[in-house]
Amino acid sequence: MAAAVLGFAGDTPAATAEFTGDTSLATEFLDAMRTGVALGSNLGSRLANLRAARKAIVHLAGVAPPILASPIYETKPVGCEPGAGKFLNAVLEFEYQGDPAVLLESLIRIEELLGRERDHAPNVSREIDIDLLYVGEVKIDNPRLQLPHPRLHLRNFVLRPLADIRSDLVLPNQTKTVRESLAQLDDSAKVVRVMDKW
């Protein structure tokens, strides 16, 4: 099924750039690039949390249509505390023009506004989890930001929704498409499609 498209249709070719250190001065060198973000929630009103995060993201400076929204999937928690509830997961893709480090900070602020503590323990239940997956062909590897996300290709709950909107995408540092990477994953971490439009 085709992804939900928010805004107008049409694509801007992705620019190619590589940064291995601080990106604070890189803004002037970046054209608008297709950018992917993963959303997850397993506390509170999970669907409302995803919707609130999506609304905040699409209004960020530098974010522009076309905006693709994957279906929502429900997944079992991975590495969370005993008794943790299931997650709802989805992926958004949009045009972004600007510094990826600035976008990361904006996403962290959205998490905080939606109830997530900044210095949270790893893998705990959370109202919202927002991961910056990729920004065009940009490659960044520093303690604060790694692009593309270093574990993206290993996560069913990210690859499955991403495959719904960008199945033929080949990420920087990868040789396989999203669809091919998904096919190679162990199927034990089941993801269940629960909603197409949200």
MARVODO-483231 format. One record per residue (C-alpha): x negated, y, z negated. Coordinates in Angstrom, 1 decimal. Layout:
<rec><c1>X</c1><c2>Y</c2><c3>Z</c3></rec>
...
***
This chain:
<rec><c1>0.0</c1><c2>0.0</c2><c3>0.0</c3></rec>
<rec><c1>-1.2</c1><c2>3.5</c2><c3>0.8</c3></rec>
<rec><c1>-2.5</c1><c2>5.6</c2><c3>-2.0</c3></rec>
<rec><c1>-0.4</c1><c2>8.4</c2><c3>-3.4</c3></rec>
<rec><c1>-1.6</c1><c2>11.7</c2><c3>-1.9</c3></rec>
<rec><c1>-1.3</c1><c2>14.9</c2><c3>-3.8</c3></rec>
<rec><c1>-1.6</c1><c2>18.0</c2><c3>-1.7</c3></rec>
<rec><c1>-2.3</c1><c2>18.1</c2><c3>2.0</c3></rec>
<rec><c1>-3.9</c1><c2>15.4</c2><c3>4.2</c3></rec>
<rec><c1>-7.3</c1><c2>15.6</c2><c3>5.9</c3></rec>
<rec><c1>-10.9</c1><c2>14.9</c2><c3>5.0</c3></rec>
<rec><c1>-14.0</c1><c2>17.0</c2><c3>4.8</c3></rec>
<rec><c1>-17.3</c1><c2>15.2</c2><c3>5.6</c3></rec>
<rec><c1>-19.3</c1><c2>14.4</c2><c3>2.6</c3></rec>
<rec><c1>-22.6</c1><c2>16.1</c2><c3>2.3</c3></rec>
<rec><c1>-25.8</c1><c2>14.2</c2><c3>1.4</c3></rec>
<rec><c1>-28.0</c1><c2>15.3</c2><c3>-1.5</c3></rec>
<rec><c1>-30.2</c1><c2>13.8</c2><c3>-4.1</c3></rec>
<rec><c1>-31.0</c1><c2>15.2</c2><c3>-7.5</c3></rec>
<rec><c1>-33.0</c1><c2>13.3</c2><c3>-10.2</c3></rec>
<rec><c1>-33.2</c1><c2>16.0</c2><c3>-12.8</c3></rec>
<rec><c1>-31.3</c1><c2>19.0</c2><c3>-14.0</c3></rec>
<rec><c1>-28.5</c1><c2>20.0</c2><c3>-11.6</c3></rec>
<rec><c1>-27.7</c1><c2>23.4</c2><c3>-13.1</c3></rec>
<rec><c1>-29.2</c1><c2>25.3</c2><c3>-10.2</c3></rec>
<rec><c1>-27.9</c1><c2>23.0</c2><c3>-7.5</c3></rec>
<rec><c1>-24.5</c1><c2>24.5</c2><c3>-6.9</c3></rec>
<rec><c1>-25.4</c1><c2>26.6</c2><c3>-3.9</c3></rec>
<rec><c1>-26.7</c1><c2>23.4</c2><c3>-2.1</c3></rec>
<rec><c1>-23.5</c1><c2>21.4</c2><c3>-2.5</c3></rec>
<rec><c1>-20.7</c1><c2>21.3</c2><c3>0.1</c3></rec>
<rec><c1>-17.3</c1><c2>20.0</c2><c3>-0.8</c3></rec>
<rec><c1>-17.7</c1><c2>16.2</c2><c3>-1.4</c3></rec>
<rec><c1>-15.3</c1><c2>13.4</c2><c3>-2.0</c3></rec>
<rec><c1>-15.4</c1><c2>12.7</c2><c3>-5.7</c3></rec>
<rec><c1>-14.1</c1><c2>9.8</c2><c3>-7.8</c3></rec>
<rec><c1>-12.9</c1><c2>9.8</c2><c3>-11.4</c3></rec>
<rec><c1>-11.6</c1><c2>6.8</c2><c3>-13.4</c3></rec>
<rec><c1>-8.9</c1><c2>7.3</c2><c3>-16.0</c3></rec>
<rec><c1>-8.1</c1><c2>4.9</c2><c3>-18.9</c3></rec>
<rec><c1>-5.9</c1><c2>5.0</c2><c3>-22.0</c3></rec>
<rec><c1>-4.9</c1><c2>2.4</c2><c3>-24.6</c3></rec>
<rec><c1>-3.6</c1><c2>4.6</c2><c3>-27.5</c3></rec>
<rec><c1>-0.4</c1><c2>6.6</c2><c3>-27.8</c3></rec>
<rec><c1>1.7</c1><c2>7.2</c2><c3>-24.8</c3></rec>
<rec><c1>-0.7</c1><c2>5.8</c2><c3>-22.3</c3></rec>
<rec><c1>1.2</c1><c2>6.8</c2><c3>-19.1</c3></rec>
<rec><c1>1.7</c1><c2>10.4</c2><c3>-20.5</c3></rec>
<rec><c1>-2.1</c1><c2>10.5</c2><c3>-21.3</c3></rec>
<rec><c1>-3.0</c1><c2>9.6</c2><c3>-17.7</c3></rec>
<rec><c1>-0.5</c1><c2>12.1</c2><c3>-16.3</c3></rec>
<rec><c1>-1.8</c1><c2>14.9</c2><c3>-18.5</c3></rec>
<rec><c1>-5.4</c1><c2>14.1</c2><c3>-17.5</c3></rec>
<rec><c1>-4.5</c1><c2>14.0</c2><c3>-13.8</c3></rec>
<rec><c1>-2.7</c1><c2>17.4</c2><c3>-14.1</c3></rec>
<rec><c1>-5.7</c1><c2>19.0</c2><c3>-15.9</c3></rec>
<rec><c1>-8.2</c1><c2>17.6</c2><c3>-13.4</c3></rec>
<rec><c1>-6.5</c1><c2>18.8</c2><c3>-10.3</c3></rec>
<rec><c1>-6.4</c1><c2>22.3</c2><c3>-11.7</c3></rec>
<rec><c1>-10.2</c1><c2>22.4</c2><c3>-12.4</c3></rec>
<rec><c1>-12.3</c1><c2>25.0</c2><c3>-10.6</c3></rec>
<rec><c1>-13.9</c1><c2>23.4</c2><c3>-7.5</c3></rec>
<rec><c1>-11.3</c1><c2>20.6</c2><c3>-7.2</c3></rec>
<rec><c1>-9.2</c1><c2>20.7</c2><c3>-4.0</c3></rec>
<rec><c1>-6.9</c1><c2>18.5</c2><c3>-1.9</c3></rec>
<rec><c1>-6.5</c1><c2>16.0</c2><c3>-0.5</c3></rec>
<rec><c1>-6.2</c1><c2>14.2</c2><c3>-3.8</c3></rec>
<rec><c1>-5.7</c1><c2>10.5</c2><c3>-3.8</c3></rec>
<rec><c1>-4.2</c1><c2>8.7</c2><c3>-6.8</c3></rec>
<rec><c1>-4.4</c1><c2>4.9</c2><c3>-7.1</c3></rec>
<rec><c1>-1.7</c1><c2>2.8</c2><c3>-8.5</c3></rec>
<rec><c1>-1.9</c1><c2>2.2</c2><c3>-12.3</c3></rec>
<rec><c1>-3.2</c1><c2>-1.2</c2><c3>-13.6</c3></rec>
<rec><c1>-3.0</c1><c2>-2.7</c2><c3>-17.0</c3></rec>
<rec><c1>-6.1</c1><c2>-4.5</c2><c3>-18.3</c3></rec>
<rec><c1>-7.2</c1><c2>-6.2</c2><c3>-21.5</c3></rec>
<rec><c1>-9.7</c1><c2>-4.2</c2><c3>-23.6</c3></rec>
<rec><c1>-13.3</c1><c2>-5.0</c2><c3>-23.0</c3></rec>
<rec><c1>-15.7</c1><c2>-4.7</c2><c3>-26.0</c3></rec>
<rec><c1>-13.1</c1><c2>-2.9</c2><c3>-28.2</c3></rec>
<rec><c1>-12.3</c1><c2>-3.4</c2><c3>-31.8</c3></rec>
<rec><c1>-10.2</c1><c2>-6.5</c2><c3>-32.8</c3></rec>
<rec><c1>-6.5</c1><c2>-5.9</c2><c3>-32.1</c3></rec>
<rec><c1>-7.1</c1><c2>-3.2</c2><c3>-29.6</c3></rec>
<rec><c1>-4.2</c1><c2>-2.6</c2><c3>-27.2</c3></rec>
<rec><c1>-4.3</c1><c2>-3.0</c2><c3>-23.4</c3></rec>
<rec><c1>-5.5</c1><c2>-0.2</c2><c3>-21.2</c3></rec>
<rec><c1>-3.7</c1><c2>1.6</c2><c3>-18.4</c3></rec>
<rec><c1>-6.3</c1><c2>2.4</c2><c3>-15.7</c3></rec>
<rec><c1>-6.3</c1><c2>4.4</c2><c3>-12.5</c3></rec>
<rec><c1>-8.7</c1><c2>6.2</c2><c3>-10.2</c3></rec>
<rec><c1>-8.4</c1><c2>9.7</c2><c3>-8.6</c3></rec>
<rec><c1>-10.4</c1><c2>11.0</c2><c3>-5.6</c3></rec>
<rec><c1>-10.5</c1><c2>14.6</c2><c3>-4.6</c3></rec>
<rec><c1>-12.6</c1><c2>17.2</c2><c3>-2.9</c3></rec>
<rec><c1>-15.1</c1><c2>18.8</c2><c3>-5.2</c3></rec>
<rec><c1>-17.4</c1><c2>21.8</c2><c3>-4.5</c3></rec>
<rec><c1>-19.8</c1><c2>22.6</c2><c3>-7.3</c3></rec>
<rec><c1>-22.3</c1><c2>21.2</c2><c3>-9.8</c3></rec>
<rec><c1>-21.6</c1><c2>17.6</c2><c3>-10.9</c3></rec>
<rec><c1>-22.9</c1><c2>18.5</c2><c3>-14.3</c3></rec>
<rec><c1>-20.3</c1><c2>21.2</c2><c3>-14.7</c3></rec>
<rec><c1>-17.6</c1><c2>18.8</c2><c3>-13.6</c3></rec>
<rec><c1>-18.8</c1><c2>16.3</c2><c3>-16.2</c3></rec>
<rec><c1>-18.5</c1><c2>18.9</c2><c3>-18.9</c3></rec>
<rec><c1>-15.0</c1><c2>19.9</c2><c3>-17.7</c3></rec>
<rec><c1>-13.9</c1><c2>16.3</c2><c3>-17.9</c3></rec>
<rec><c1>-15.3</c1><c2>16.0</c2><c3>-21.4</c3></rec>
<rec><c1>-13.3</c1><c2>19.0</c2><c3>-22.4</c3></rec>
<rec><c1>-10.1</c1><c2>17.5</c2><c3>-21.0</c3></rec>
<rec><c1>-10.8</c1><c2>14.4</c2><c3>-23.0</c3></rec>
<rec><c1>-11.2</c1><c2>16.5</c2><c3>-26.2</c3></rec>
<rec><c1>-8.0</c1><c2>18.4</c2><c3>-25.4</c3></rec>
<rec><c1>-6.1</c1><c2>15.1</c2><c3>-25.1</c3></rec>
<rec><c1>-7.3</c1><c2>13.9</c2><c3>-28.5</c3></rec>
<rec><c1>-10.6</c1><c2>12.1</c2><c3>-27.9</c3></rec>
<rec><c1>-13.4</c1><c2>12.9</c2><c3>-30.3</c3></rec>
<rec><c1>-16.6</c1><c2>13.9</c2><c3>-28.6</c3></rec>
<rec><c1>-18.9</c1><c2>11.8</c2><c3>-30.7</c3></rec>
<rec><c1>-16.8</c1><c2>8.7</c2><c3>-30.6</c3></rec>
<rec><c1>-18.2</c1><c2>5.2</c2><c3>-31.1</c3></rec>
<rec><c1>-18.7</c1><c2>3.2</c2><c3>-27.9</c3></rec>
<rec><c1>-15.8</c1><c2>1.0</c2><c3>-26.7</c3></rec>
<rec><c1>-13.3</c1><c2>2.1</c2><c3>-29.3</c3></rec>
<rec><c1>-9.6</c1><c2>2.5</c2><c3>-28.5</c3></rec>
<rec><c1>-8.9</c1><c2>6.0</c2><c3>-27.1</c3></rec>
<rec><c1>-6.1</c1><c2>8.2</c2><c3>-25.9</c3></rec>
<rec><c1>-8.0</c1><c2>9.0</c2><c3>-22.8</c3></rec>
<rec><c1>-11.2</c1><c2>7.9</c2><c3>-21.1</c3></rec>
<rec><c1>-12.4</c1><c2>9.9</c2><c3>-18.1</c3></rec>
<rec><c1>-15.5</c1><c2>8.6</c2><c3>-16.2</c3></rec>
<rec><c1>-17.1</c1><c2>10.5</c2><c3>-13.3</c3></rec>
<rec><c1>-17.7</c1><c2>7.7</c2><c3>-10.8</c3></rec>
<rec><c1>-19.3</c1><c2>9.4</c2><c3>-7.8</c3></rec>
<rec><c1>-19.8</c1><c2>12.8</c2><c3>-6.1</c3></rec>
<rec><c1>-20.3</c1><c2>12.2</c2><c3>-2.4</c3></rec>
<rec><c1>-23.8</c1><c2>10.9</c2><c3>-1.7</c3></rec>
<rec><c1>-25.3</c1><c2>12.6</c2><c3>-4.7</c3></rec>
<rec><c1>-27.7</c1><c2>10.5</c2><c3>-6.8</c3></rec>
<rec><c1>-28.5</c1><c2>11.7</c2><c3>-10.3</c3></rec>
<rec><c1>-30.3</c1><c2>9.8</c2><c3>-13.1</c3></rec>
<rec><c1>-30.9</c1><c2>11.7</c2><c3>-16.3</c3></rec>
<rec><c1>-29.9</c1><c2>11.1</c2><c3>-19.9</c3></rec>
<rec><c1>-26.7</c1><c2>13.1</c2><c3>-19.6</c3></rec>
<rec><c1>-25.4</c1><c2>12.1</c2><c3>-16.2</c3></rec>
<rec><c1>-25.9</c1><c2>9.1</c2><c3>-13.9</c3></rec>
<rec><c1>-24.3</c1><c2>9.2</c2><c3>-10.4</c3></rec>
<rec><c1>-23.0</c1><c2>7.0</c2><c3>-9.0</c3></rec>
<rec><c1>-21.7</c1><c2>5.5</c2><c3>-12.3</c3></rec>
<rec><c1>-24.2</c1><c2>2.7</c2><c3>-13.1</c3></rec>
<rec><c1>-21.6</c1><c2>0.1</c2><c3>-14.0</c3></rec>
<rec><c1>-18.9</c1><c2>1.0</c2><c3>-11.5</c3></rec>
<rec><c1>-19.6</c1><c2>-2.0</c2><c3>-9.3</c3></rec>
<rec><c1>-19.3</c1><c2>-4.4</c2><c3>-12.2</c3></rec>
<rec><c1>-15.8</c1><c2>-3.3</c2><c3>-13.5</c3></rec>
<rec><c1>-12.6</c1><c2>-4.9</c2><c3>-12.2</c3></rec>
<rec><c1>-10.5</c1><c2>-2.2</c2><c3>-13.9</c3></rec>
<rec><c1>-12.3</c1><c2>0.5</c2><c3>-11.8</c3></rec>
<rec><c1>-13.0</c1><c2>-1.4</c2><c3>-8.6</c3></rec>
<rec><c1>-9.4</c1><c2>-2.7</c2><c3>-8.2</c3></rec>
<rec><c1>-7.7</c1><c2>0.8</c2><c3>-8.3</c3></rec>
<rec><c1>-10.6</c1><c2>2.3</c2><c3>-6.3</c3></rec>
<rec><c1>-10.1</c1><c2>-0.4</c2><c3>-3.6</c3></rec>
<rec><c1>-6.5</c1><c2>0.8</c2><c3>-3.2</c3></rec>
<rec><c1>-7.6</c1><c2>4.2</c2><c3>-2.1</c3></rec>
<rec><c1>-11.2</c1><c2>3.7</c2><c3>-0.7</c3></rec>
<rec><c1>-11.7</c1><c2>0.0</c2><c3>0.0</c3></rec>
<rec><c1>-14.4</c1><c2>0.7</c2><c3>2.7</c3></rec>
<rec><c1>-16.4</c1><c2>3.1</c2><c3>0.6</c3></rec>
<rec><c1>-20.1</c1><c2>2.2</c2><c3>0.2</c3></rec>
<rec><c1>-21.6</c1><c2>4.0</c2><c3>-2.8</c3></rec>
<rec><c1>-25.1</c1><c2>5.4</c2><c3>-3.1</c3></rec>
<rec><c1>-27.5</c1><c2>2.6</c2><c3>-4.2</c3></rec>
<rec><c1>-25.1</c1><c2>-0.1</c2><c3>-3.0</c3></rec>
<rec><c1>-25.0</c1><c2>-2.0</c2><c3>0.3</c3></rec>
<rec><c1>-21.5</c1><c2>-3.5</c2><c3>-0.1</c3></rec>
<rec><c1>-18.1</c1><c2>-1.8</c2><c3>0.3</c3></rec>
<rec><c1>-15.8</c1><c2>-1.4</c2><c3>-2.7</c3></rec>
<rec><c1>-13.7</c1><c2>-4.3</c2><c3>-1.3</c3></rec>
<rec><c1>-16.7</c1><c2>-6.6</c2><c3>-1.0</c3></rec>
<rec><c1>-17.9</c1><c2>-5.7</c2><c3>-4.5</c3></rec>
<rec><c1>-14.5</c1><c2>-6.5</c2><c3>-6.0</c3></rec>
<rec><c1>-14.3</c1><c2>-9.8</c2><c3>-4.2</c3></rec>
<rec><c1>-17.6</c1><c2>-10.9</c2><c3>-5.8</c3></rec>
<rec><c1>-16.5</c1><c2>-10.1</c2><c3>-9.4</c3></rec>
<rec><c1>-15.5</c1><c2>-12.8</c2><c3>-11.9</c3></rec>
<rec><c1>-11.7</c1><c2>-12.9</c2><c3>-11.8</c3></rec>
<rec><c1>-11.4</c1><c2>-13.6</c2><c3>-15.6</c3></rec>
<rec><c1>-10.9</c1><c2>-9.9</c2><c3>-16.4</c3></rec>
<rec><c1>-7.4</c1><c2>-9.7</c2><c3>-15.0</c3></rec>
<rec><c1>-6.0</c1><c2>-6.4</c2><c3>-13.9</c3></rec>
<rec><c1>-2.2</c1><c2>-6.2</c2><c3>-13.4</c3></rec>
<rec><c1>-0.7</c1><c2>-3.6</c2><c3>-11.1</c3></rec>
<rec><c1>2.2</c1><c2>-2.0</c2><c3>-13.0</c3></rec>
<rec><c1>3.0</c1><c2>1.3</c2><c3>-11.2</c3></rec>
<rec><c1>2.5</c1><c2>2.7</c2><c3>-7.7</c3></rec>
<rec><c1>3.7</c1><c2>6.2</c2><c3>-8.1</c3></rec>
<rec><c1>3.0</c1><c2>8.2</c2><c3>-11.3</c3></rec>
***
